């Protein structure tokens, strides 16, 4: 067996409409349909049928804070250049979303923030692919601060 790519992520969310306001209206995924009597929504970037499924569960406990086993964060590519990452940062700040970190990973540059349910989200742009094709170990390069 050989994995082709990570197909999708499913999040349980407190309030579906609030989460759609983040993932659909701010981050830019397209809603493709609802299931479970409207309590869940499938979203896509257009790459495949869906990359994200949000299921409303109401007032159950959210993700624990700090280091723990389980999901750490999801990464969403938002463009191909630092200018596009700067624009994403401006849009997030205009929407009142706090940027919790910015990193240069050599192979990509990233913004880190929380979605409405406290899940960590990385929004990133890739560096030129020749960087990691020439040196696959570049993916584990020391993380540097990013200044946008």
URNOR-V19134 format. One record per residue. N is the residue number from 1. PHI is phi in radians with two decimals (NA if undefined). Layout:
BEGIN
n=N phi=PHI
n=N phi=PHI
END
This chain:
BEGIN
n=1 phi=NA
n=2 phi=-2.42
n=3 phi=-1.14
n=4 phi=-1.58
n=5 phi=-3.03
n=6 phi=-1.24
n=7 phi=-1.40
n=8 phi=-2.80
n=9 phi=-2.18
n=10 phi=-2.08
n=11 phi=-2.05
n=12 phi=-1.43
n=13 phi=-2.21
n=14 phi=-1.23
n=15 phi=-2.32
n=16 phi=-1.03
n=17 phi=-1.11
n=18 phi=-1.10
n=19 phi=-1.20
n=20 phi=-1.14
n=21 phi=-1.04
n=22 phi=-1.45
n=23 phi=-1.27
n=24 phi=-1.51
n=25 phi=-1.37
n=26 phi=-1.69
n=27 phi=-1.30
n=28 phi=1.82
n=29 phi=-1.24
n=30 phi=-1.76
n=31 phi=-1.32
n=32 phi=-1.90
n=33 phi=2.91
n=34 phi=-2.15
n=35 phi=-2.37
n=36 phi=0.95
n=37 phi=0.97
n=38 phi=1.49
n=39 phi=-1.48
n=40 phi=-2.46
n=41 phi=-2.30
n=42 phi=-1.71
n=43 phi=-2.27
n=44 phi=-2.44
n=45 phi=-1.58
n=46 phi=1.84
n=47 phi=-1.26
n=48 phi=-2.60
n=49 phi=-1.06
n=50 phi=-2.84
n=51 phi=-1.91
n=52 phi=-2.48
n=53 phi=-2.21
n=54 phi=-1.95
n=55 phi=-2.12
n=56 phi=-1.29
n=57 phi=-2.17
n=58 phi=1.32
n=59 phi=-1.50
n=60 phi=-1.71
n=61 phi=-1.01
n=62 phi=-1.50
n=63 phi=-1.16
n=64 phi=-1.17
n=65 phi=-1.51
n=66 phi=1.53
n=67 phi=-1.21
n=68 phi=-2.89
n=69 phi=-1.29
n=70 phi=1.91
n=71 phi=-1.08
n=72 phi=-1.63
n=73 phi=-2.78
n=74 phi=-1.98
n=75 phi=-1.95
n=76 phi=-2.18
n=77 phi=-1.27
n=78 phi=-2.06
n=79 phi=2.87
n=80 phi=-2.15
n=81 phi=-2.55
n=82 phi=-1.10
n=83 phi=-1.08
n=84 phi=-1.20
n=85 phi=-1.20
n=86 phi=-1.06
n=87 phi=-1.11
n=88 phi=-1.06
n=89 phi=-1.06
n=90 phi=-1.06
n=91 phi=-1.11
n=92 phi=-1.10
n=93 phi=-1.10
n=94 phi=-1.10
n=95 phi=-1.52
n=96 phi=1.42
n=97 phi=-1.51
n=98 phi=-1.40
n=99 phi=-1.44
n=100 phi=-1.60
n=101 phi=-3.01
n=102 phi=-2.44
n=103 phi=-2.40
n=104 phi=-1.83
n=105 phi=-1.72
n=106 phi=1.22
n=107 phi=-1.50
n=108 phi=-2.79
n=109 phi=-2.17
n=110 phi=-2.40
n=111 phi=-1.93
n=112 phi=-2.12
n=113 phi=-2.70
n=114 phi=-1.96
n=115 phi=-1.41
n=116 phi=-1.05
n=117 phi=-1.76
n=118 phi=1.55
n=119 phi=-1.32
n=120 phi=-1.38
n=121 phi=-2.19
n=122 phi=-1.86
n=123 phi=-1.85
n=124 phi=-2.49
n=125 phi=-2.16
n=126 phi=-1.46
n=127 phi=-1.32
n=128 phi=-0.94
n=129 phi=-1.10
n=130 phi=-1.08
n=131 phi=-1.04
n=132 phi=-1.56
n=133 phi=-1.22
n=134 phi=-1.23
n=135 phi=-2.45
n=136 phi=-0.96
n=137 phi=-1.24
n=138 phi=-1.04
n=139 phi=-1.11
n=140 phi=-1.92
n=141 phi=-1.08
n=142 phi=-0.99
n=143 phi=-1.35
n=144 phi=-1.97
n=145 phi=-1.13
n=146 phi=-1.97
n=147 phi=-2.08
n=148 phi=-1.87
END
